[in-house]
Amino acid sequence: MVEKSRLSVWIAHSVLILGILAIALPIYVAFVASTHDVRTVAQAPMPLVPGPHLWENYARALGQGSDSVGNVPVAAMLANSFIMAMVIATAKIVISLLSAFAIVYFRFPFRMGFFWMIFITLMLPVEVRIVPTYEVVANALAPVQSLLNATGLTWLIERLAGLRVSLEWNMLDTYAGLTVPLVASATATFLFRQVFLTMPDEMTEAARIDGAGPVRFLFDILLPLSRTNIAALFVILFIYGWNQYLWPLLVSSNLLTVQIGIGRMLAVGDGQVDWPIVMASTMLAMIPPVIVVVAMQRAFIKGLVETEK
């Protein structure tokens, strides 16, 4: 074992401390700003010690919000962001897990072709396909209406049942519109496929001899062996869903997420930005991702660096 010199240990710890300070200083300044009033924050230089308005500002942010967002409480924004992040992370894992399971353990025509079609979608993020995706969300049932009209079923239903067939429904300003276009993940499918490929064939044969069907093999064998990978992926996908900005900005005007709300708090034109409420909202927006990362830290690290077989 090579003994480390004191100089190298000192340098390593110094670099780590400087990195922590570089990350923590802006967070500390935001926290301090959230504890003062508007006039104190606007003056130069701003105090670097917490002020007396901590509970007042946070209570106002959670219960009332800012005038620039129509007094929508930050608590409601956090709830919208949490629902969006949870649905996206959970749905991505479920869909990707089942897709990878079908690709690895089932034999059907063009199996690898379908896999490569899924993998190619990595080159088409939401920002690239945002216009057609918005059109689908805004007119979710329009293709069904067109099919009914083209096949004559609309005319037949109206003549026989006396009902007017009009499928006019969209997913704008709904949780479905916020989440459904983001639930597919080629990256997660690829990662689960690679995990399943590392499973020994003898294990599959043993499960088949014991009479385990595909569903039981998936739930009793594959899922327990993949739990660290699922945990690591859940953390990444939750933060991905939590930090979404462009898509919620486009499809929702009433279901404000916390990122959209903070952006609108800053867009006051010639008015005065309510910096204490903005900074309090920013600090509150950091709490759920931090809780998820801390709670799943051990499983997250295992899923990145280990294979629990």
NORRAVEN-V124404 format. One record per residue. N is the residue number from 1. RES is the residue in one small letter. NEAR is the number of other C-alpha atoms within 12 Angstrom. Layout:
N|RES|NEAR  N|RES|NEAR
This chain:
1|m|3  2|v|4  3|e|8  4|k|11  5|s|10  6|r|10  7|l|11  8|s|12  9|v|13  10|w|13  11|i|14  12|a|15  13|h|14  14|s|14  15|v|14  16|l|14  17|i|15  18|l|14  19|g|13  20|i|15  21|l|15  22|a|14  23|i|14  24|a|14  25|l|16  26|p|17  27|i|22  28|y|23  29|v|29  30|a|31  31|f|33  32|v|32  33|a|39  34|s|40  35|t|37  36|h|34  37|d|30  38|v|22  39|r|18  40|t|24  41|v|31  42|a|17  43|q|13  44|a|9  45|p|12  46|m|22  47|p|23  48|l|21  49|v|20  50|p|22  51|g|23  52|p|18  53|h|25  54|l|24  55|w|20  56|e|21  57|n|34  58|y|33  59|a|23  60|r|27  61|a|41  62|l|29  63|g|21  64|q|23  65|g|36  66|s|36  67|d|25  68|s|27  69|v|33  70|g|17  71|n|22  72|v|32  73|p|34  74|v|41  75|a|28  76|a|27  77|m|36  78|l|37  79|a|25  80|n|35  81|s|39  82|f|36  83|i|28  84|m|40  85|a|38  86|m|32  87|v|32  88|i|38  89|a|35  90|t|31  91|a|31  92|k|38  93|i|39  94|v|25  95|i|27  96|s|33  97|l|37  98|l|29  99|s|32  100|a|36  101|f|35  102|a|24  103|i|28  104|v|31  105|y|28  106|f|16  107|r|12  108|f|13  109|p|10  110|f|12  111|r|19  112|m|21  113|g|13  114|f|21  115|f|26  116|w|20  117|m|17  118|i|26  119|f|25  120|i|17  121|t|20  122|l|21  123|m|16  124|l|18  125|p|21  126|v|26  127|e|19  128|v|15  129|r|18  130|i|22  131|v|17  132|p|16  133|t|27  134|y|30  135|e|21  136|v|23  137|v|32  138|a|27  139|n|21  140|a|24  141|l|20  142|a|21  143|p|20  144|v|20  145|q|22  146|s|19  147|l|15  148|l|20  149|n|19  150|a|13  151|t|13  152|g|15  153|l|20  154|t|23  155|w|20  156|l|17  157|i|17  158|e|16  159|r|13  160|l|12  161|a|12  162|g|11  163|l|13  164|r|16  165|v|23  166|s|18  167|l|18  168|e|17  169|w|19  170|n|23  171|m|28  172|l|29  173|d|25  174|t|24  175|y|31  176|a|26  177|g|33  178|l|42  179|t|37  180|v|32  181|p|35  182|l|39  183|v|31  184|a|32  185|s|37  186|a|30  187|t|30  188|a|35  189|t|39  190|f|33  191|l|29  192|f|38  193|r|31  194|q|21  195|v|30  196|f|33  197|l|20  198|t|20  199|m|24  200|p|16  201|d|14  202|e|11  203|m|22  204|t|27  205|e|17  206|a|15  207|a|22  208|r|19  209|i|12  210|d|12  211|g|13  212|a|18  213|g|18  214|p|21  215|v|18  216|r|17  217|f|25  218|l|27  219|f|19  220|d|18  221|i|24  222|l|35  223|l|27  224|p|18  225|l|25  226|s|36  227|r|30  228|t|29  229|n|37  230|i|37  231|a|31  232|a|34  233|l|40  234|f|37  235|v|37  236|i|33  237|l|34  238|f|36  239|i|29  240|y|26  241|g|38  242|w|41  243|n|27  244|q|30  245|y|27  246|l|23  247|w|35  248|p|41  249|l|27  250|l|28  251|v|34  252|s|28  253|s|23  254|n|22  255|l|34  256|l|41  257|t|44  258|v|45  259|q|35  260|i|37  261|g|41  262|i|38  263|g|24  264|r|28  265|m|35  266|l|26  267|a|20  268|v|19  269|g|10  270|d|8  271|g|12  272|q|20  273|v|26  274|d|33  275|w|37  276|p|42  277|i|46  278|v|46  279|m|39  280|a|42  281|s|45  282|t|36  283|m|34  284|l|34  285|a|36  286|m|25  287|i|21  288|p|28  289|p|29  290|v|19  291|i|16  292|v|28  293|v|24  294|v|17  295|a|18  296|m|25  297|q|22  298|r|20  299|a|26  300|f|27  301|i|23  302|k|21  303|g|28  304|l|24  305|v|13  306|e|18  307|t|23  308|e|21  309|k|20
